[in-house]
Amino acid sequence: MLDRLAPALLMILSLLSSQIASAQQSRRFNPNFYPTKSFHVSRHDYLLGSFTVRVIHAKRVYELSAPPPTYCRAWMEVREGNKMLRQAYFDDIEPVGGYFGIFVPRHQPFEDYFVALKEGDYDGRLLLVGMDGSLTNIPGGSYFLTPDKRYLVGAHDSDYASLFVFDVPGRRLVIDGEKERLPGVGDWYLDRVGYFFTEDDETGQTPDPNQKTVPIYRLDLKHLKVTKAVKTKAQLESDRKIEYAAWSRVDDCTSER
């Protein structure tokens, strides 16, 4: 009898888990849940064509284990008039030794996109709102933009800096280094062939001074793949180093630019 009930119970538990996850993703901001004695709430609206992008943070004034959030709850809403069309919701963002919250760059990189970056939880997210009101939420972090503004290229802000490449016009993640099991991203360079990166050294060990070559990983944007190669240290020193786009952060868990 128990053997027959087990699959049914598992199915019920799975459905309940799915419903809870769905509820968490769709939870809307209610100011009554965040009294000023316990939370600092900030909200800011950014215009994008006929839409409004609203960023909201509820930051706990002092750390408390319950009720949540312990640190920071955040929303990024896409609105049209008084109607909320869609949102990205983060239940409780933990600092984990770095910045945390949703950050908006002082200068947007695109005319027809709104870009924001969520940091914390060892899970950076790039949030992109299109002129049609669409919202894209992908693994992200620090990035640079190719000169034609087609690709956002960077490293996922996590405990493992995996490569990500986002096709802006196509609105899709074309390379996910974590899924493809690529090495962590260290430094970016540009030579006559194109972009490449060195591997992130997670061990923290001092490099061998006698080692004359360095493994590199070339980014092939034509075929959307990464290939391994080798360079001498002298070659690497002569190549142009690429820096990520600068972000100006006012404070953690706040909605102002």
Secondary structure, 3 states (H helix, E strand, C coil): CHHHHHHHHHHHHHHHHHHHHHHHHCCCCCHHHCCCCCEEEEEEEEEECCEEEEEEEEEECCCCCCCCCCCEEEEEEEEECCEEEEEEEECCCCCCCCCCEEECCCCCCCCCEEEEEEECCCCCEEEEEECCCCEEEEECCCEEECCCCCEEEEECCCCCCCEEEEECCCCEEEEECCCCCCCCEEEEEECCCCEEEEECCCCCCCCCCCCCEEEEEEEECCCCEEEEEEEEHHHHHHCEEECCCCCCCCCCCCCCC
